[in-house]
Amino acid sequence: MLLTAGQVHEATQALALIEGLTLVSLIADKGYDNDGFRARLAAAEVDTVIPPLGSRSVELAYDENAYGLRHRVECFINKIKHYRRIATRFEKTALSFLSMLHLAAAMIWLR
């Protein structure tokens, strides 16, 4: 997990998030569809499952069945927001908030 400011799109941290990981494929939403990110993944021989933005002039193919697995991530985000302390961001510092995110994630994993 990486934190960004509230007005920053999470796609700006995509490369930092996957740095050091050995990936076979990567599933992401349309917000991550940009040529630079796709080129970095292609250079690392990672299969990308990212639906193309509607503004693309050329339609890019992606595995729609594999994209359905992204639902698990959305369910996790929903579960983590059930923790009031996370949803309302009571923590004043980023480190405290990140610690609470890790604690909530561990509690969800232990269920």
ABEGO torsion letter per residue (X at the ends): XBBBBAABBAAAAAAAAABGBBBABBBBBAAABBAAAAAAAAAAGBBBBBBBBAABABBBBBBAAAAAAAAAAAAAAAAAAABAAAAAGABABAAAAAAAAAAAAAAAAAX
